[in-house]
């Protein structure tokens, strides 16, 4: 029984494969959210937050479990790129929006201090980008993806990095960033991250041993797949970044309108 | 363009360049290619044969049914010989598609001096048509050879490769156990063996080196 998706080096098969660790991981997150929402009052646990939490957990499950998790871990770099985008740019913000309002106020003082430090926009963007770069360095990827624990470390890094990156945008604690500040923050985050996609597109040899020497699926060439992964990352960054920026601009407009009404 | 926008774009450009540079350094790359310790002159990323082994000769029919005299056909070229089969789920398609991809990117002057010869170890299933179709998907210039398995095993023996063995699949059907190395021959001698695990960046470096060892009088045409 395998518990986490990793590169196995065996030919791909569409035969379903259970990953117990993935189920336990997703179940633990789902259980935590259910408990947090049960404890929260109706004003804190709104319908939107509950749906966001459910969507975040579901997206995580789809990305980590068979077949997406297995394809991304050991066969196709393009699927690996989709996993990255999904975990960092879709599941993470959904999970943060899905937390009950004021969730942070129930934390102990020490945990709150840690969270306050880590989620400061400067720290958050630095840590996120360090994680992004480290988890895409060929030597690190090739060393980690061949073991279940290493593959879990990469996935966990993306989720943790995504949560940190999105925290200043999606949560209002410890400080509520203005819409303009959030806009600048998002642009900075997306811009830096685009470099990884660019790198995939310009490289003229496959960068990752794990994908280059993996048994082929439908004759897909690893260099073409790498270019596709770069395209996915860049397009995803642009689309998700622009989407987030559009929402922030809308919020900005709403804030300005409110201020004008009050003024 | 407004000054703040120009400043922002400059910042974006600088940050992108820095990130790409950092990735290149961390990856140990130069210009997008994996740069690692290159073997010394005359040595290759695969196993270099020192001294080179005299090239064994054999003749087998191609997928078109014409006889292919190995030594004569490869005397002016780098010959890359591989024993495999088209139903192979891992090693054969990886080797062949990596070679195809590299040959597509090498200069014509180098790629044109290389012949890839694939000898099937599963003549029962690899009909000439199937073999040709499979190789065409990789690269139409790849040469497919097919002969009785006993003869193919004898030829493998001459190159020091293990015999191909039938391995029954518990779920039905069968696979073939076979050697996983690509044999590089130049100018009447076997120069190197490239085992499974050799990468496109290794080929990109070694194939021009192998082509450079073709005796000059044979490169004239």
Interface residues (C-beta under 8 A of the other chain):
Chain A: X9 X10 X11 X133 X136 X137 X138 X139 X191 X192 X194 X195 X196 X198 X199 X202 X203 X204 X205 X206 X207 X209 X212 X213 X214 X215 X216 X219 X221 X222 X223
Chain B: X12 X15 X16 X19 X20 X22 X23 X24 X26 X27 X28 X29 X31 X32 X33 X34 X89 X90 X93 X94 X97 X98 X100 X101 X105 X137 X196 X197 X199 X200 X201 X204
